[in-house]
Amino acid sequence: MRAILERQEVQMTAQLTAAQTSAIAHVQDQRKRLSDDCATIFDFGETAWREYRSAAWYVDRLRAEGFTVEEGSAGMPTAFYAEWSNGDGPVIGMYAEYDAVPGNCQAAATHRAPRDGLGYQAGGHTDPHSGLGIAGLGGLLATKAAMEKHGIKGGLRFTGEPAEKVRGSKPIHAAAGYYDGLAAILSFHPFYMLPMCNTVRWDTHCGAAYSMIYRFICDAPQDWGVSDTPIPQSHSAVRAPGAGEALNMMFTASKALRDSMLPHQGGWSMSEAVLTHGQATADNLPAGLAELQYMIRTPDIPMAEQVTAALDRNAQAAADMTGCRWERHWVCKSRPGLANHAIAGTVWEAMQAVGAPAFGAEAVAVAQEVQKNAGMTVMDDPFLPEMSQLLAPQAAEACLRRDLPPSQRNSTSDDYTDMTWHAPTARFFVARPALRGGPYPPWVMNALGGIPATIDPMVQTAAKILAVSALRLLEDKEARDAAMAEFVERTAKDPIPPLCDYDPPIGFRWPEYVTTARGFDWWIPSGMDEA
């Protein structure tokens, strides 16, 4: 067995160029710093459009590493655009995400607990984007180090992508040209569903996503129910129901829409969130403002347009019945993804050279402690077996297609898809820590994404794959040209231009951290949480 392993190691080493070997060594040398960086972003736990500390951290770090950085790119305060050049040559794009999710505050601990000084309603990393972004940074810096050491010409572009959970920044960056002119884009994500674990997407990329905010304004309540006969005693007069009732009607009607309008298969979904709801301290006045956000995930754009038209009709009806007017404000309009077999093959070769992440004895001990504290059976081998296995892209594709209609080209949703229309893009997944058995409460996955022993293997492996893939593309003109030729052919066959025709939706009442006389806290005070 040892001889076989040694032969495999020799074969793996032979597949790597000197620059690629240097990049892997760089990630190894930086693993402690990557671990600390990942913990830093995890502890920030900042949510969509309010990732102030996270974005500032990346900007400072990239400038210290020799990158030229534009803060607030495309009008988004928590986005950035960084670039570095080692001379004329192809430019490779990578990126970081760093937004967390409200209501998922979890410490990097083996039991359920919010981060220090906060309650459970605060933001927390679920995917986790903390690990995603630091893996991207680690791959970027390893590529840069190898390019400098081995004299490889070309450049690197690194974008900071806020608000991914509402599909926020990438459609905006795309429309503003930030992905134009790239030879390739490398898109990494922690695995979140089987079979997409330690593999690369092949044909079935993510679908379209629309998100919008319906705003109801009751600014002329005196005009609702108006009569020629004056009514004394204003407190008993007929009053406009107001924006709160409009929101309630919209919410209820659109739930009926979700249940009846579209097929119950095919990877589409619609969800909603209340952003604002009236004036809580008013006495006898109708609520003047209410806002309801929707996220629509569909395989294609026509389906997203169909759902939007139905929601618009519901909004008009709700406004008519409650004495309001209504507005629709876009959060995102994201295109479905475009496949590219050539670049997917290049990344798959890099993934095979690097291998799957290894979760050692310390990670196993952490996972077992989590199982115990979650009230589950403690297992000798607590992790999913798929975490330590590589899966060929074609095999993953075949498994994915088993649950989809033959006519459906895209499934689920993620806004990396907008990048695929501007440069050859590979989307790959590396195992994050996930436990056998279950179902587990949400805090388990969130905690495992923050504990260094369990999340570091994913971060380091993904950083190596990113660096090796980038260097393969920089060093191999034939691979680069094949990816670009396929990109040109596919985009010419069925072009979809950017859909973003709106300003960044940064001015809404997005959940965020606040500092008051009471100190630093989530916008829902920590004292309101369950014990």
Disulfide bonds with the S-S distance in Angstrom:
none
